[in-house]
């Protein structure tokens, strides 16, 4: 995924050097490259057109590989009971489900969900000033990849929260307004990990939370 993003940014940067501004979004880059022909009215030399066509082929190759990996991950998530269970939780798709199950194995190695969240670096650090504890940013311990996936998944849920009217969504909207999107996303990721622990340790599918 990172390689593809870097390639798209490289293509966009090269086009910018030739005065060709492409709107944000990978699909705009793909659409431009797909329509690029030597005789098009774009001001590019034949050599540059050939270069961009080679870059387009490389991008298509990466798209094909990633699509294959996505398909394999989806199949694994459908075959594994724990993954199927996790996918009933909002914000958890095949990628997060398979990554968590592969990395954690038996969640009962943790005493509770908070301990699992701490293992993933999703709990606040504490610092004492004048005898009073102060909460700092998250500890960022543990598996960076899974923590990043969980926060991205939380952001996705947050973006749609204002479209819903359940207790959990209203809580998320208020939290985002009060503390900001980043803190709200981390708080939701932390809550998600606790739910993951409860679901897998008790062999239960997701149940809608009652949030005050």
MDTraj code that builds the backbone (N, CA, C; nanometers):
import mdtraj as md
import numpy as np

residues = "UNK UNK UNK UNK UNK UNK UNK UNK UNK UNK UNK UNK UNK UNK UNK UNK UNK UNK UNK UNK UNK UNK UNK UNK UNK UNK UNK UNK UNK UNK UNK UNK UNK UNK UNK UNK UNK UNK UNK UNK UNK UNK UNK UNK UNK UNK UNK UNK UNK UNK UNK UNK UNK UNK UNK UNK UNK UNK UNK UNK UNK UNK UNK UNK UNK UNK UNK UNK UNK UNK UNK UNK UNK UNK UNK UNK UNK UNK UNK UNK UNK UNK UNK UNK UNK UNK UNK UNK UNK UNK UNK UNK UNK UNK UNK UNK UNK UNK UNK UNK UNK UNK UNK UNK UNK UNK UNK UNK UNK UNK UNK UNK UNK UNK UNK UNK UNK UNK UNK UNK UNK UNK UNK UNK UNK UNK UNK UNK UNK UNK UNK UNK UNK UNK UNK UNK UNK UNK UNK UNK UNK UNK UNK UNK UNK UNK UNK UNK UNK UNK UNK UNK UNK UNK UNK UNK UNK UNK UNK UNK UNK UNK UNK UNK UNK UNK UNK UNK UNK UNK UNK UNK UNK UNK UNK UNK UNK UNK UNK UNK UNK UNK UNK UNK UNK UNK UNK UNK UNK UNK UNK UNK UNK UNK UNK UNK UNK UNK UNK UNK UNK UNK UNK UNK UNK UNK UNK UNK UNK UNK UNK UNK".split()
xyz = np.array([
    [0.0824, -0.1200, 0.0000],
    [0.0000, 0.0000, 0.0000],
    [0.0864, 0.1258, 0.0000],
    [0.1912, 0.1280, 0.0846],
    [0.2784, 0.2440, 0.0920],
    [0.3519, 0.2682, -0.0377],
    [0.3947, 0.1593, -0.1040],
    [0.4647, 0.1711, -0.2321],
    [0.3734, 0.2329, -0.3369],
    [0.2488, 0.1903, -0.3399],
    [0.1545, 0.2448, -0.4382],
    [0.1287, 0.3931, -0.4127],
    [0.1100, 0.4299, -0.2865],
    [0.0882, 0.5708, -0.2532],
    [0.2083, 0.6552, -0.2931],
    [0.3297, 0.6035, -0.2667],
    [0.4513, 0.6760, -0.3035],
    [0.4612, 0.6929, -0.4548],
    [0.4241, 0.5885, -0.5294],
    [0.4296, 0.5957, -0.6753],
    [0.3305, 0.6989, -0.7283],
    [0.2094, 0.6997, -0.6742],
    [0.1081, 0.7968, -0.7168],
    [0.1553, 0.9388, -0.6877],
    [0.2158, 0.9597, -0.5714],
    [0.2679, 1.0925, -0.5373],
    [0.3820, 1.1326, -0.6293],
    [0.4657, 1.0356, -0.6665],
    [0.5753, 1.0623, -0.7595],
    [0.5212, 1.1042, -0.8956],
    [0.4210, 1.0326, -0.9442],
    [0.3600, 1.0657, -1.0734],
    [0.2978, 1.2049, -1.0688],
    [0.2259, 1.2327, -0.9607],
    [0.1621, 1.3639, -0.9459],
    [0.2676, 1.4754, -0.9446],
    [0.3797, 1.4511, -0.8735],
    [0.4870, 1.5500, -0.8670],
    [0.5510, 1.5750, -1.0026],
    [0.5743, 1.4686, -1.0789],
    [0.6325, 1.4836, -1.2125],
    [0.5396, 1.5613, -1.3050],
    [0.4119, 1.5305, -1.2983],
    [0.3148, 1.6024, -1.3811],
    [0.3104, 1.7501, -1.3428],
    [0.3227, 1.7771, -1.2142],
    [0.3207, 1.9157, -1.1662],
    [0.4380, 1.9943, -1.2236],
    [0.5544, 1.9294, -1.2358],
    [0.6719, 1.9955, -1.2923],
    [0.6487, 2.0390, -1.4365],
    [0.5589, 1.9713, -1.5048],
    [0.5267, 2.0056, -1.6439],
    [0.3999, 2.0906, -1.6523],
    [0.3586, 2.1433, -1.5381],
    [0.2437, 2.2327, -1.5371],
    [0.1094, 2.1636, -1.5434],
    [0.1082, 2.0330, -1.5201],
    [-0.0166, 1.9563, -1.5250],
    [-0.0612, 1.9259, -1.3818],
    [-0.1643, 1.9936, -1.3376],
    [-0.2136, 1.9784, -1.2007],
    [-0.3285, 1.8779, -1.2003],
    [-0.3081, 1.7689, -1.1278],
    [-0.4092, 1.6637, -1.1194],
    [-0.4821, 1.6766, -0.9859],
    [-0.6155, 1.6736, -0.9858],
    [-0.6904, 1.6820, -0.8590],
    [-0.6495, 1.5706, -0.7627],
    [-0.6698, 1.5947, -0.6343],
    [-0.6368, 1.4938, -0.5341],
    [-0.7220, 1.3688, -0.5543],
    [-0.6617, 1.2562, -0.5194],
    [-0.7315, 1.1286, -0.5349],
    [-0.6620, 1.0419, -0.6379],
    [-0.6349, 0.9180, -0.5996],
    [-0.5627, 0.8264, -0.6880],
    [-0.6360, 0.8029, -0.8193],
    [-0.7691, 0.8029, -0.8163],
    [-0.8459, 0.7758, -0.9380],
    [-0.8247, 0.8834, -1.0433],
    [-0.8025, 1.0080, -1.0009],
    [-0.7760, 1.1153, -1.0973],
    [-0.6443, 1.0905, -1.1705],
    [-0.5438, 1.0413, -1.0971],
    [-0.4150, 1.0091, -1.1585],
    [-0.4314, 0.8937, -1.2564],
    [-0.5027, 0.7901, -1.2152],
    [-0.5243, 0.6751, -1.3036],
    [-0.5989, 0.7171, -1.4306],
    [-0.6988, 0.8017, -1.4140],
    [-0.7792, 0.8448, -1.5283],
    [-0.6944, 0.9251, -1.6272],
    [-0.6092, 1.0123, -1.5744],
    [-0.5235, 1.0925, -1.6619],
    [-0.4259, 1.0033, -1.7379],
    [-0.3609, 0.9117, -1.6666],
    [-0.2637, 0.8231, -1.7313],
    [-0.3307, 0.7339, -1.8346],
    [-0.4528, 0.6904, -1.8059],
    [-0.5240, 0.6042, -1.8996],
    [-0.5583, 0.6741, -2.0294],
    [-0.5772, 0.8065, -2.0226],
    [-0.6141, 0.8829, -2.1427],
    [-0.4933, 0.9452, -2.2115],
    [-0.3744, 0.9253, -2.1541],
    [-0.2541, 0.9897, -2.2071],
    [-0.2087, 0.9232, -2.3365],
    [-0.2004, 1.0011, -2.4428],
    [-0.1545, 0.9532, -2.5732],
    [-0.0468, 1.0477, -2.6255],
    [0.0438, 0.9979, -2.7124],
    [0.1527, 1.0823, -2.7643],
    [0.1042, 1.2100, -2.8317],
    [-0.0106, 1.2060, -2.8971],
    [-0.0585, 1.3221, -2.9720],
    [-0.1583, 1.4070, -2.8943],
    [-0.1744, 1.3784, -2.7649],
    [-0.2686, 1.4564, -2.6846],
    [-0.2156, 1.5982, -2.6640],
    [-0.3072, 1.6897, -2.6384],
    [-0.2706, 1.8301, -2.6191],
    [-0.2362, 1.8538, -2.4723],
    [-0.1143, 1.8135, -2.4330],
    [-0.0736, 1.8256, -2.2931],
    [0.0637, 1.8894, -2.2769],
    [0.1352, 1.9106, -2.3867],
    [0.2655, 1.9748, -2.3800],
    [0.3791, 1.8838, -2.3386],
    [0.3561, 1.7538, -2.3319],
    [0.4608, 1.6591, -2.2950],
    [0.5330, 1.6092, -2.4190],
    [0.6631, 1.5869, -2.4041],
    [0.7393, 1.5290, -2.5139],
    [0.7055, 1.3812, -2.5272],
    [0.7391, 1.3248, -2.6429],
    [0.7125, 1.1824, -2.6651],
    [0.7860, 1.0973, -2.5618],
    [0.9061, 1.1423, -2.5233],
    [0.9837, 1.0675, -2.4247],
    [0.9131, 1.0673, -2.2888],
    [0.8576, 1.1840, -2.2502],
    [0.7881, 1.1910, -2.1219],
    [0.6586, 1.1100, -2.1244],
    [0.5905, 1.1117, -2.2384],
    [0.4692, 1.0299, -2.2505],
    [0.5037, 0.8832, -2.2296],
    [0.6154, 0.8406, -2.2886],
    [0.6592, 0.7017, -2.2729],
    [0.6916, 0.6718, -2.1263],
    [0.7553, 0.7675, -2.0582],
    [0.7874, 0.7505, -1.9161],
    [0.6606, 0.7338, -1.8329],
    [0.5620, 0.8194, -1.8588],
    [0.4371, 0.8115, -1.7822],
    [0.3587, 0.6841, -1.8139],
    [0.3698, 0.6363, -1.9357],
    [0.3027, 0.5107, -1.9694],
    [0.3679, 0.3934, -1.8967],
    [0.5005, 0.3995, -1.8807],
    [0.5695, 0.2962, -1.8031],
    [0.5282, 0.3019, -1.6559],
    [0.5147, 0.4244, -1.6040],
    [0.4698, 0.4406, -1.4656],
    [0.3267, 0.3902, -1.4486],
    [0.2446, 0.4112, -1.5511],
    [0.1070, 0.3610, -1.5462],
    [0.1059, 0.2088, -1.5383],
    [0.1924, 0.1435, -1.6169],
    [0.2000, -0.0026, -1.6139],
    [0.2451, -0.0524, -1.4766],
    [0.3403, 0.0205, -1.4160],
    [0.3866, -0.0179, -1.2820],
    [0.2734, -0.0033, -1.1806],
    [0.1961, 0.1045, -1.1937],
    [0.0834, 0.1274, -1.1034],
    [-0.0228, 0.0192, -1.1202],
    [-0.0506, -0.0183, -1.2443],
    [-0.1490, -0.1240, -1.2703],
    [-0.1027, -0.2571, -1.2112],
    [0.0290, -0.2820, -1.2199],
    [0.0843, -0.4052, -1.1624],
    [0.0655, -0.4064, -1.0104],
    [0.0920, -0.2920, -0.9464],
    [0.0728, -0.2827, -0.8016],
    [-0.0742, -0.2986, -0.7646],
    [-0.1625, -0.2371, -0.8429],
    [-0.3067, -0.2512, -0.8177],
    [-0.3483, -0.3977, -0.8222],
    [-0.2953, -0.4696, -0.9220],
    [-0.3295, -0.6107, -0.9386],
    [-0.2802, -0.6941, -0.8200],
    [-0.1574, -0.6676, -0.7765],
    [-0.1017, -0.7415, -0.6626],
    [-0.1810, -0.7153, -0.5355],
    [-0.2126, -0.5875, -0.5113],
    [-0.2870, -0.5532, -0.3900],
    [-0.4282, -0.6109, -0.3924],
    [-0.4893, -0.6138, -0.5107],
    [-0.6231, -0.6730, -0.5224],
    [-0.6181, -0.8221, -0.4883],
    [-0.5095, -0.8882, -0.5303],
    [-0.4927, -1.0304, -0.4993],
    [-0.4772, -1.0508, -0.3487],
    [-0.3946, -0.9654, -0.2855],
    [-0.3752, -0.9763, -0.1408],
    [-0.5058, -0.9503, -0.0666],
    [-0.5810, -0.8490, -0.1118],
    [-0.7099, -0.8180, -0.0480],
    [-0.8048, -0.9372, -0.0556],
    [-0.8036, -1.0041, -0.1714],
    [-0.8899, -1.1204, -0.1900],
    [-0.8502, -1.2341, -0.0958],
    [-0.7188, -1.2540, -0.0805],
    [-0.6702, -1.3598, 0.0082],
    [-0.7050, -1.3293, 0.1543],
    [-0.6884, -1.2031, 0.1934],
    [-0.7213, -1.1632, 0.3309],
    [-0.8702, -1.1811, 0.3575],
    [-0.9528, -1.1445, 0.2592],
    [-1.0973, -1.1620, 0.2737],
    [-1.1325, -1.3090, 0.2928],
    [-1.0692, -1.3964, 0.2140],
    [-1.0961, -1.5402, 0.2253],
    [-1.0582, -1.5926, 0.3635],
    [-0.9412, -1.5502, 0.4119],
    [-0.8961, -1.5937, 0.5444],
    [-0.9939, -1.5472, 0.6520],
    [-1.0392, -1.4214, 0.6397],
    [-1.1300, -1.3663, 0.7409],
    [-1.2650, -1.4365, 0.7410],
    [-1.3037, -1.4922, 0.6272],
    [-1.4309, -1.5642, 0.6190],
    [-1.4192, -1.7064, 0.6730],
    [-1.2993, -1.7626, 0.6652],
    [-1.2788, -1.9004, 0.7092],
    [-1.2561, -1.9112, 0.8605],
    [-1.2016, -1.8068, 0.9208],
    [-1.1625, -1.8111, 1.0618],
    [-1.2755, -1.7574, 1.1490],
    [-1.3206, -1.8370, 1.2433],
    [-1.4343, -1.7987, 1.3275],
    [-1.4090, -1.6698, 1.4056],
    [-1.2891, -1.6564, 1.4620],
    [-1.2589, -1.5359, 1.5397],
    [-1.2641, -1.4114, 1.4520],
    [-1.2168, -1.4232, 1.3287],
    [-1.2214, -1.3095, 1.2356],
    [-1.3655, -1.2744, 1.2006],
    [-1.4460, -1.3762, 1.1752],
    [-1.5876, -1.3503, 1.1442],
    [-1.6543, -1.2777, 1.2606],
    [-1.6206, -1.3185, 1.3811],
    [-1.6790, -1.2554, 1.4997],
    [-1.6360, -1.1086, 1.5091],
    [-1.5088, -1.0825, 1.4886],
    [-1.4592, -0.9453, 1.4996],
    [-1.5208, -0.8540, 1.3945],
    [-1.5507, -0.9083, 1.2779],
    [-1.6068, -0.8249, 1.1704],
    [-1.7490, -0.7788, 1.1988],
    [-1.8103, -0.8308, 1.3049],
    [-1.9428, -0.7807, 1.3431],
    [-1.9314, -0.6471, 1.4159],
    [-1.8093, -0.6081, 1.4500],
    [-1.7861, -0.4823, 1.5224],
    [-1.7686, -0.3673, 1.4233],
    [-1.8348, -0.2537, 1.4451],
    [-1.8172, -0.1377, 1.3569],
    [-1.6705, -0.0953, 1.3491],
    [-1.6234, -0.0707, 1.2276],
    [-1.4860, -0.0255, 1.2098],
    [-1.3845, -0.1368, 1.1965],
    [-1.4279, -0.2623, 1.2068],
    [-1.3364, -0.3755, 1.1909],
    [-1.3726, -0.4513, 1.0640],
    [-1.2808, -0.4501, 0.9691],
    [-1.2987, -0.5238, 0.8452],
    [-1.2023, -0.6409, 0.8390],
    [-1.1900, -0.7046, 0.7239],
    [-1.1029, -0.8219, 0.7107],
    [-0.9578, -0.7954, 0.7491],
    [-0.9056, -0.6775, 0.7128],
    [-0.7644, -0.6486, 0.7392],
    [-0.7357, -0.6403, 0.8887],
    [-0.8162, -0.5636, 0.9611],
    [-0.7958, -0.5514, 1.1060],
    [-0.8206, -0.6850, 1.1753],
    [-0.9265, -0.7537, 1.1351],
    [-0.9613, -0.8806, 1.1998],
    [-0.8487, -0.9827, 1.1873],
    [-0.7971, -1.0009, 1.0662],
    [-0.6904, -1.0996, 1.0459],
    [-0.5615, -1.0570, 1.1146],
    [-0.5310, -0.9272, 1.1132],
    [-0.4078, -0.8789, 1.1766],
    [-0.4116, -0.9005, 1.3273],
    [-0.5250, -0.8705, 1.3891],
    [-0.5380, -0.8868, 1.5346],
    [-0.5289, -1.0341, 1.5737],
    [-0.6021, -1.1191, 1.5034],
    [-0.6024, -1.2619, 1.5361],
    [-0.4632, -1.3218, 1.5175],
    [-0.3941, -1.2811, 1.4103],
    [-0.2600, -1.3345, 1.3842],
    [-0.1598, -1.2884, 1.4897],
    [-0.1712, -1.1637, 1.5333],
    [-0.0733, -1.1082, 1.6272],
    [-0.0992, -1.1504, 1.7712],
    [-0.2260, -1.1581, 1.8088],
    [-0.2605, -1.1819, 1.9492],
    [-0.2769, -1.3300, 1.9807],
    [-0.3412, -1.4032, 1.8890],
    [-0.3691, -1.5436, 1.9182],
    [-0.4790, -1.5545, 2.0228],
    [-0.4443, -1.5990, 2.1421],
    [-0.5412, -1.6149, 2.2508],
    [-0.5451, -1.4868, 2.3342],
    [-0.6572, -1.4140, 2.3295],
    [-0.6663, -1.2875, 2.4039],
    [-0.6656, -1.3093, 2.5545],
    [-0.6861, -1.4329, 2.5977],
    [-0.6902, -1.4597, 2.7414],
    [-0.5527, -1.4501, 2.8065],
    [-0.4487, -1.4268, 2.7247],
    [-0.3178, -1.3983, 2.7840],
    [-0.3213, -1.2618, 2.8534],
    [-0.4213, -1.1810, 2.8201],
    [-0.4420, -1.0526, 2.8873],
    [-0.5524, -1.0687, 2.9918],
    [-0.5360, -1.0054, 3.1049],
    [-0.6351, -1.0175, 3.2118],
    [-0.7654, -0.9470, 3.1778],
    [-0.7555, -0.8419, 3.0994],
    [-0.8749, -0.7658, 3.0618],
    [-0.8459, -0.6834, 2.9363],
    [-0.9491, -0.6128, 2.8899],
    [-0.9335, -0.5337, 2.7689],
    [-0.8380, -0.4177, 2.7850],
    [-0.8327, -0.3602, 2.9043],
    [-0.7409, -0.2481, 2.9252],
    [-0.5962, -0.2935, 2.9113],
    [-0.5663, -0.4125, 2.9608],
    [-0.4301, -0.4649, 2.9503],
    [-0.3930, -0.4881, 2.8039],
    [-0.4888, -0.5350, 2.7257],
    [-0.4642, -0.5551, 2.5829],
    [-0.4443, -0.4209, 2.5123],
    [-0.5245, -0.3205, 2.5505],
    [-0.5090, -0.1871, 2.4920],
    [-0.3728, -0.1284, 2.5273],
    [-0.3265, -0.1536, 2.6498],
    [-0.1947, -0.1057, 2.6917],
    [-0.0851, -0.1746, 2.6113],
    [-0.1030, -0.3031, 2.5842],
    [-0.0064, -0.3794, 2.5041],
    [0.0069, -0.3201, 2.3643],
    [-0.1022, -0.2656, 2.3124],
    [-0.1004, -0.2047, 2.1792],
    [-0.0667, -0.0556, 2.1828],
    [-0.0392, -0.0027, 2.3015],
    [-0.0013, 0.1377, 2.3114],
    [-0.1160, 0.2342, 2.2969],
    [-0.2368, 0.1912, 2.3342],
    [-0.3551, 0.2753, 2.3179],
    [-0.4114, 0.3242, 2.4510],
    [-0.3242, 0.3390, 2.5501],
    [-0.3665, 0.3981, 2.6777],
    [-0.2782, 0.5193, 2.7044],
    [-0.3315, 0.6207, 2.7761],
    [-0.2536, 0.7424, 2.8019],
    [-0.1333, 0.7152, 2.8913],
    [-0.0246, 0.7861, 2.8622],
    [0.0897, 0.7856, 2.9534],
    [0.0589, 0.8805, 3.0689],
    [0.1177, 0.8527, 3.1846],
    [0.0967, 0.9399, 3.3002],
    [0.2280, 1.0018, 3.3445],
    [0.2189, 1.1276, 3.3872],
    [0.3368, 1.1968, 3.4395],
    [0.2928, 1.2764, 3.5614],
    [0.3685, 1.2688, 3.6670],
    [0.3299, 1.3369, 3.7907],
    [0.3997, 1.4719, 3.7999],
    [0.3202, 1.5776, 3.8213],
    [0.3735, 1.7127, 3.8388],
    [0.3173, 1.7708, 3.9675],
    [0.4055, 1.8058, 4.0601],
    [0.3592, 1.8613, 4.1869],
    [0.2724, 1.7658, 4.2646],
    [0.3000, 1.6354, 4.2484],
    [0.2227, 1.5353, 4.3200],
    [0.0912, 1.5007, 4.2551],
    [0.0605, 1.5673, 4.1424],
    [-0.0660, 1.5402, 4.0738],
    [-0.0387, 1.4687, 3.9415],
    [-0.1078, 1.3568, 3.9163],
    [-0.0876, 1.2850, 3.7899],
    [-0.1454, 1.3636, 3.6729],
    [-0.0716, 1.3659, 3.5623],
    [-0.1190, 1.4300, 3.4398],
    [-0.1203, 1.3261, 3.3286],
    [-0.2271, 1.3251, 3.2492],
    [-0.2361, 1.2337, 3.1358],
    [-0.1690, 1.2972, 3.0151],
    [-0.0794, 1.2217, 2.9528],
    [-0.0105, 1.2688, 2.8326],
    [-0.0682, 1.1954, 2.7122],
    [0.0038, 1.1949, 2.6019],
    [-0.0418, 1.1218, 2.4841],
    [-0.0337, 0.9722, 2.5062],
    [-0.0809, 0.8949, 2.4083],
    [-0.0769, 0.7492, 2.4217],
    [0.0670, 0.7002, 2.4256],
    [0.0871, 0.5842, 2.4851],
    [0.2223, 0.5326, 2.5070],
    [0.2901, 0.4872, 2.3784],
    [0.2118, 0.4480, 2.2779],
    [0.2642, 0.4013, 2.1484],
    [0.3573, 0.2815, 2.1636],
    [0.3287, 0.1968, 2.2602],
    [0.4014, 0.0714, 2.2731],
    [0.3376, -0.0303, 2.1795],
    [0.3992, -0.1476, 2.1710],
    [0.3363, -0.2585, 2.1006],
    [0.3436, -0.2499, 1.9490],
    [0.2520, -0.3199, 1.8849],
    [0.2513, -0.3365, 1.7399],
    [0.2016, -0.2093, 1.6708],
    [0.2932, -0.1389, 1.6049],
    [0.2586, -0.0124, 1.5383],
    [0.1570, -0.0357, 1.4273],
    [0.1746, -0.1439, 1.3522],
    [0.0864, -0.1722, 1.2380],
    [-0.0586, -0.1892, 1.2834],
    [-0.0805, -0.2721, 1.3853],
    [-0.2176, -0.2958, 1.4325],
    [-0.2752, -0.1692, 1.4943],
    [-0.1931, -0.0970, 1.5708],
    [-0.2424, 0.0274, 1.6307],
    [-0.2861, 0.1260, 1.5213],
    [-0.2073, 0.1357, 1.4157],
    [-0.2414, 0.2251, 1.3046],
    [-0.3704, 0.1817, 1.2373],
    [-0.3858, 0.0519, 1.2139],
    [-0.5088, 0.0010, 1.1525],
    [-0.6306, 0.0340, 1.2383],
    [-0.6176, 0.0143, 1.3683],
    [-0.7301, 0.0397, 1.4589],
    [-0.7687, 0.1872, 1.4601],
    [-0.6694, 0.2748, 1.4579],
    [-0.6987, 0.4187, 1.4575],
    [-0.7606, 0.4603, 1.3247],
    [-0.7122, 0.4041, 1.2140],
    [-0.7736, 0.4327, 1.0832],
    [-0.9184, 0.3842, 1.0808],
    [-0.9412, 0.2647, 1.1360],
    [-1.0776, 0.2128, 1.1421],
    [-1.1672, 0.3018, 1.2262],
    [-1.1114, 0.3531, 1.3361],
    [-1.1875, 0.4439, 1.4228],
    [-1.2209, 0.5734, 1.3497],
    [-1.1263, 0.6246, 1.2723],
    [-1.1520, 0.7471, 1.1948],
    [-1.2664, 0.7251, 1.0964],
    [-1.2691, 0.6079, 1.0361],
    [-1.3761, 0.5769, 0.9408],
    [-1.5125, 0.5797, 1.0089],
    [-1.5200, 0.5224, 1.1285],
    [-1.6458, 0.5237, 1.2049],
    [-1.6827, 0.6662, 1.2435],
    [-1.5830, 0.7451, 1.2844],
    [-1.6078, 0.8838, 1.3245],
    [-1.6638, 0.9675, 1.2100],
    [-1.6122, 0.9441, 1.0902],
    [-1.6583, 1.0230, 0.9750],
    [-1.8062, 1.0016, 0.9460],
    [-1.8588, 0.8848, 0.9837],
    [-1.9993, 0.8540, 0.9557],
    [-2.0897, 0.8704, 1.0777],
    [-2.0297, 0.9026, 1.1919],
    [-2.1072, 0.9071, 1.3167],
    [-2.2195, 1.0099, 1.3119],
    [-2.1959, 1.1241, 1.2456],
    [-2.2986, 1.2296, 1.2434],
    [-2.4208, 1.1904, 1.1607],
    [-2.4084, 1.0824, 1.0833],
    [-2.5209, 1.0361, 1.0010],
    [-2.6133, 0.9425, 1.0780],
    [-2.5725, 0.9046, 1.1999],
    [-2.6505, 0.8085, 1.2777],
    [-2.7037, 0.8744, 1.4050],
    [-2.8023, 0.8091, 1.4661],
    [-2.8663, 0.8686, 1.5836],
    [-2.8682, 0.7743, 1.7036],
    [-2.7797, 0.6749, 1.7051],
    [-2.7729, 0.5861, 1.8206],
    [-2.6846, 0.6490, 1.9287],
    [-2.6895, 0.5940, 2.0483],
    [-2.6158, 0.6499, 2.1622],
    [-2.4660, 0.6572, 2.1353],
    [-2.4128, 0.5500, 2.0791],
    [-2.2689, 0.5440, 2.0537],
    [-2.2259, 0.6518, 1.9555],
    [-2.3014, 0.6712, 1.8479],
    [-2.2663, 0.7716, 1.7477],
    [-2.2768, 0.9123, 1.8043],
    [-2.3802, 0.9371, 1.8845],
    [-2.3942, 1.0694, 1.9459],
    [-2.2772, 1.0983, 2.0397],
    [-2.2350, 0.9944, 2.1139],
    [-2.1195, 1.0096, 2.2025],
    [-1.9939, 1.0439, 2.1228],
    [-1.9746, 0.9772, 2.0091],
    [-1.8572, 1.0022, 1.9259],
    [-1.8575, 1.1438, 1.8703],
    [-1.9733, 1.1892, 1.8240],
    [-1.9831, 1.3250, 1.7693],
    [-1.9478, 1.4278, 1.8768],
    [-2.0040, 1.4107, 1.9957],
    [-1.9769, 1.5047, 2.1055],
    [-1.8299, 1.5005, 2.1462],
    [-1.7727, 1.3794, 2.1508],
    [-1.6320, 1.3661, 2.1882],
    [-1.5430, 1.4353, 2.0861],
    [-1.5742, 1.4165, 1.9572],
    [-1.4961, 1.4815, 1.8527],
    [-1.5042, 1.6325, 1.8613],
    [-1.6214, 1.6845, 1.8912],
    [-1.6390, 1.8293, 1.9033],
    [-1.5662, 1.8844, 2.0250],
    [-1.5662, 1.8065, 2.1325],
    [-1.5078, 1.8530, 2.2582],
    [-1.3563, 1.8374, 2.2617],
    [-1.3038, 1.7258, 2.2099],
    [-1.1609, 1.6950, 2.2237],
    [-1.0844, 1.6964, 2.0927],
    [-1.1553, 1.7005, 1.9812],
    [-1.0870, 1.6969, 1.8522],
    [-1.0890, 1.5572, 1.7922],
    [-1.0752, 1.5510, 1.6605],
    [-1.0868, 1.4240, 1.5888],
    [-0.9797, 1.3232, 1.6283],
    [-0.8554, 1.3694, 1.6438],
    [-0.7460, 1.2767, 1.6737],
    [-0.7660, 1.2063, 1.8077],
    [-0.7986, 1.2835, 1.9105],
    [-0.8195, 1.2240, 2.0428],
    [-0.9414, 1.1323, 2.0412],
    [-1.0460, 1.1748, 1.9699],
    [-1.1664, 1.0916, 1.9607],
    [-1.1355, 0.9591, 1.8921],
    [-1.0522, 0.9625, 1.7872],
    [-1.0168, 0.8398, 1.7150],
    [-0.9391, 0.7440, 1.8043],
    [-0.8457, 0.7972, 1.8814],
    [-0.7673, 0.7128, 1.9723],
    [-0.8567, 0.6554, 2.0819],
    [-0.9471, 0.7387, 2.1349],
    [-1.0396, 0.6909, 2.2387],
    [-1.1270, 0.5783, 2.1856],
    [-1.1731, 0.5933, 2.0613],
    [-1.2564, 0.4890, 2.0017],
    [-1.1748, 0.3633, 1.9742],
    [-1.0498, 0.3793, 1.9292],
    [-0.9631, 0.2633, 1.9060],
    [-0.9397, 0.1880, 2.0364],
    [-0.9196, 0.2616, 2.1447],
    [-0.9025, 0.2001, 2.2766],
    [-1.0272, 0.1209, 2.3147],
    [-1.1430, 0.1813, 2.2955],
    [-1.2690, 0.1135, 2.3279],
    [-1.2885, -0.0096, 2.2386],
    [-1.2454, 0.0013, 2.1139],
    [-1.2575, -0.1114, 2.0209],
    [-1.1741, -0.2298, 2.0673],
    [-1.0519, -0.2023, 2.1133],
    [-0.9657, -0.3105, 2.1634],
    [-1.0292, -0.3782, 2.2839],
    [-1.0882, -0.3007, 2.3716],
    [-1.1560, -0.3603, 2.4878],
    [-1.2723, -0.4492, 2.4433],
    [-1.3435, -0.4029, 2.3402],
    [-1.4530, -0.4844, 2.2861],
    [-1.3993, -0.6122, 2.2232],
    [-1.2862, -0.6009, 2.1519],
    [-1.2239, -0.7182, 2.0902],
    [-1.1915, -0.8221, 2.1971],
    [-1.1318, -0.7750, 2.3065],
    [-1.0973, -0.8684, 2.4144],
    [-1.2233, -0.9365, 2.4679],
    [-1.3282, -0.8593, 2.4919],
    [-1.4526, -0.9159, 2.5464],
    [-1.5156, -1.0151, 2.4494],
    [-1.5191, -0.9802, 2.3208],
    [-1.5813, -1.0669, 2.2209],
    [-1.5091, -1.2004, 2.2095],
    [-1.3749, -1.1945, 2.2037],
    [-1.2988, -1.3180, 2.1829],
    [-1.2840, -1.3997, 2.3109],
    [-1.2761, -1.3333, 2.4245],
    [-1.2613, -1.4089, 2.5498],
    [-1.3919, -1.4760, 2.5911],
    [-1.5050, -1.4174, 2.5482],
    [-1.6364, -1.4719, 2.5847],
    [-1.7060, -1.5422, 2.4681],
    [-1.6393, -1.5460, 2.3516],
    [-1.6983, -1.6077, 2.2317],
    [-1.8345, -1.5470, 2.1991],
    [-1.8393, -1.4143, 2.1942],
    [-1.9632, -1.3435, 2.1647],
    [-1.9433, -1.2482, 2.0476],
    [-2.0482, -1.2308, 1.9670],
    [-2.0447, -1.1291, 1.8628],
    [-2.0630, -0.9920, 1.9261],
    [-2.0417, -0.8890, 1.8462],
    [-2.0521, -0.7519, 1.8963],
    [-2.1941, -0.7199, 1.9414],
    [-2.2023, -0.6542, 2.0547],
    [-2.3304, -0.6038, 2.1037],
    [-2.3213, -0.4524, 2.1130],
    [-2.4264, -0.3841, 2.0708],
    [-2.4260, -0.2377, 2.0707],
    [-2.3996, -0.1862, 2.2111],
    [-2.3017, -0.0944, 2.2195],
    [-2.2651, -0.0394, 2.3495],
    [-2.3642, 0.0683, 2.3932],
    [-2.3852, 0.0754, 2.5213],
    [-2.4624, 0.1859, 2.5793],
    [-2.3610, 0.2824, 2.6380],
    [-2.3479, 0.3989, 2.5737],
    [-2.2447, 0.4949, 2.6125],
    [-2.3095, 0.6165, 2.6749],
    [-2.2577, 0.6559, 2.7880],
    [-2.3124, 0.7751, 2.8541],
    [-2.2312, 0.8974, 2.8161],
])
top = md.Topology()
chain = top.add_chain()
for i, resn in enumerate(residues, 1):
    res = top.add_residue(resn, chain, resSeq=i)
    for name in ("N", "CA", "C"):
        top.add_atom(name, md.element.get_by_symbol(name[0]), res)
traj = md.Trajectory(xyz[None], top)
